[in-house]
Amino acid sequence: MRQKLEGEYLLRQKLLYIEPYCVISNNNYTLTIKLLSIIFNLPNTTYSVEINDEFLKYKNDNMPVPDIILGKCMINTSIGMKG
């Protein structure tokens, strides 16, 4: 997980690809990744998920799932709800 700041990507969290951090569902179609709660602690900030193609393989043919490159999967935070 990286934070985008002034056109640069700063590393916020690097994961071990083991349980309990990464869990594949019983039906083998869902990957759940646990992130630290402090990762998204800055309002009005853009973050990027990056996963290399050696991380996950298709069950039936053992081919790697295409990677998620830096900047392709973006998450944006807001300033929150106003009361």
C-alpha positions in Angstrom: 0.0 0.0 0.0 1.4 3.3 -1.0 0.4 6.9 -0.4 0.5 9.3 -3.4 2.1 12.6 -2.4 3.1 15.3 -4.9 3.4 12.7 -7.8 5.5 10.3 -5.7 4.3 7.0 -4.1 5.4 6.6 -0.4 5.4 3.1 1.1 2.8 2.9 3.9 2.5 -0.9 4.5 4.1 -4.0 3.1 2.4 -7.3 3.7 3.4 -10.9 4.3 1.4 -13.1 2.1 0.4 -15.5 4.9 -2.5 -15.9 7.1 -3.9 -14.0 9.0 -2.9 -11.0 6.8 -4.1 -12.6 3.5 -6.9 -15.1 3.4 -8.4 -16.9 0.4 -12.1 -17.7 0.9 -13.4 -21.2 1.0 -14.8 -20.9 -2.6 -11.4 -19.7 -3.8 -12.8 -16.6 -5.5 -12.2 -13.9 -2.8 -8.9 -12.7 -1.4 -9.2 -10.7 1.8 -6.2 -8.6 2.8 -6.0 -7.1 6.3 -4.5 -3.6 6.5 -3.4 -1.7 9.5 -5.9 0.8 10.7 -3.4 3.7 10.5 -2.9 3.2 6.8 -5.9 5.5 5.8 -5.5 8.0 8.6 -5.0 11.1 6.4 -8.0 12.9 5.0 -8.1 13.9 1.3 -5.3 11.5 0.4 -4.9 9.1 -2.5 -3.5 5.6 -1.9 -2.4 2.9 -4.4 -2.6 -0.9 -4.0 0.3 -2.8 -5.7 0.3 -6.6 -6.0 2.9 -8.5 -8.1 1.9 -11.3 -10.4 3.8 -14.0 -8.4 1.4 -13.5 -5.5 -1.6 -15.4 -6.7 -2.2 -18.2 -9.2 -5.4 -19.5 -10.9 -6.4 -22.7 -9.2 -7.3 -24.7 -12.3 -4.3 -24.0 -14.6 -1.6 -22.7 -12.1 -1.1 -19.6 -14.2 -0.3 -16.3 -12.3 -3.2 -13.8 -11.9 -2.1 -10.5 -13.6 -0.5 -8.1 -11.3 -2.0 -4.9 -10.0 0.5 -2.2 -11.0 1.2 0.9 -9.0 -1.3 3.6 -9.8 -3.9 1.2 -11.3 -6.0 0.5 -8.2 -6.5 3.8 -6.3 -8.3 4.5 -2.9 -9.2 8.0 -1.9 -10.1 9.2 1.6 -12.3 12.2 2.4 -12.5 14.6 5.3 -15.2 12.6 6.9 -18.8 13.3 7.8 -19.9 16.7 9.1 -22.4 16.7 11.9 
